[in-house]
Structures are given as C-alpha cells and as structure tokens.
Amino acid sequence: MKKVIATMIAGLFASAAFAQQTPAPATPAVPEVKAEVKAEVKAEVKQEVRQEVQKPAAEKK
C-alpha cells in the first residue's frame, strides 16, 4: 500500500511540474512581421501606381 501511495504522490508532483511549464509558441513571430511589412509595401505600391496612372491623365487634359 505504501508503494501505491508513493507512486501516486510522485505522479502528482510530476504532473504539477509539467503543468507549470511555459508553452512553446505555436507559430514563430517572424512571419507576423513579414505579413505587416508586406501589407505596408502593398499599400505603398498601390499609391505609386495610382499616382502614375493619374499623371498621364492630367497631362492629356
């Protein structure tokens, strides 16, 4: 009976120690930064294209 109780106590300590570990991030933080940069670059490119399209139209008038 003492062995069973000792095993249960050891299991309790092991599970408590496992539960206190910090979880590893599911996804690395680097792709998030890349996504933000891509969005900014896309916005800048769109603005440049719009300006280029508007310039020839303004010159024709």
Secondary structure, DSSP 4 states (H G I P E B T S, - for coil): -HHHHHHHHHHHHHHHHHHTSPPPPSS-SHHHHHHHHHHHHHHHHHHHHHHHHHHHHHHH-
